[in-house]
Amino acid sequence: MKEGMLFRNEQGYFALDDQTYWAGGEDITIFEEDEQEWLEGKVEEDEFGEYYFTDGFLVVYLYEGLPARA
């Protein structure tokens, strides 16, 4: 399992490294800082091209520096 901080790669996707990135529909685990817990869900893309995490209930828009696991 890889763990690190998200950044935007050259293609505009959120990534942990050159080989681990999310283009939409893939599983991801993010660290929710308010609750101080790891949450498992999927990466989706909205109609404006922004990527977000969802577990089917909660929605968190991805941003550079967000702790994540793959």
VMD Tcl script that draws the C-alpha trace (Angstrom):
set ca {
  {0.00 0.00 0.00}
  {1.30 3.44 -0.94}
  {0.69 6.47 1.24}
  {1.50 10.14 0.71}
  {0.17 13.57 -0.15}
  {-1.83 14.13 -3.33}
  {-0.50 16.34 -6.10}
  {-1.65 17.10 -9.65}
  {0.37 15.26 -12.28}
  {1.08 16.50 -15.82}
  {-2.20 15.04 -17.09}
  {-4.17 16.94 -14.43}
  {-5.05 13.87 -12.34}
  {-4.45 13.61 -8.61}
  {-1.50 11.33 -7.90}
  {0.80 9.93 -5.22}
  {3.66 9.29 -7.68}
  {4.24 8.86 -11.41}
  {2.51 5.47 -11.49}
  {-0.26 5.93 -8.91}
  {-2.98 8.35 -9.95}
  {-6.76 8.59 -10.06}
  {-8.70 9.44 -13.24}
  {-12.16 8.67 -11.86}
  {-13.91 5.50 -10.71}
  {-10.94 4.09 -8.80}
  {-10.81 3.20 -5.11}
  {-8.99 5.61 -2.80}
  {-8.49 6.06 0.93}
  {-8.19 9.63 2.21}
  {-7.42 11.05 5.63}
  {-10.30 13.19 6.84}
  {-8.61 15.81 8.98}
  {-11.68 17.04 10.92}
  {-12.55 13.56 12.18}
  {-8.93 12.35 12.21}
  {-9.76 9.08 10.44}
  {-9.06 7.25 7.18}
  {-12.07 6.94 4.86}
  {-12.43 4.48 1.99}
  {-14.33 5.36 -1.17}
  {-13.99 6.19 -4.86}
  {-12.72 9.11 -6.91}
  {-15.31 10.67 -9.21}
  {-15.28 13.65 -11.56}
  {-17.99 16.33 -11.50}
  {-19.47 18.16 -14.50}
  {-16.82 20.89 -14.16}
  {-13.87 18.48 -14.34}
  {-13.08 18.61 -10.62}
  {-12.28 15.38 -8.78}
  {-13.85 14.38 -5.49}
  {-13.90 11.48 -3.03}
  {-17.18 9.83 -2.15}
  {-18.16 6.89 0.00}
  {-21.76 7.06 -1.23}
  {-22.73 9.59 1.42}
  {-19.84 11.94 2.14}
  {-18.26 14.09 -0.62}
  {-14.78 15.61 -0.23}
  {-13.18 17.48 -3.13}
  {-9.58 16.41 -3.65}
  {-6.81 18.95 -3.23}
  {-3.03 18.98 -3.34}
  {-1.56 17.99 0.01}
  {-4.50 15.76 1.03}
  {-3.15 12.59 2.71}
  {-4.14 9.50 0.71}
  {-3.48 5.79 0.35}
  {-3.64 3.55 -2.68}
}
mol new
graphics top color blue
foreach p $ca { graphics top sphere $p radius 0.5 }
foreach p [lrange $ca 0 end-1] q [lrange $ca 1 end] { graphics top cylinder $p $q radius 0.2 }
display resetview
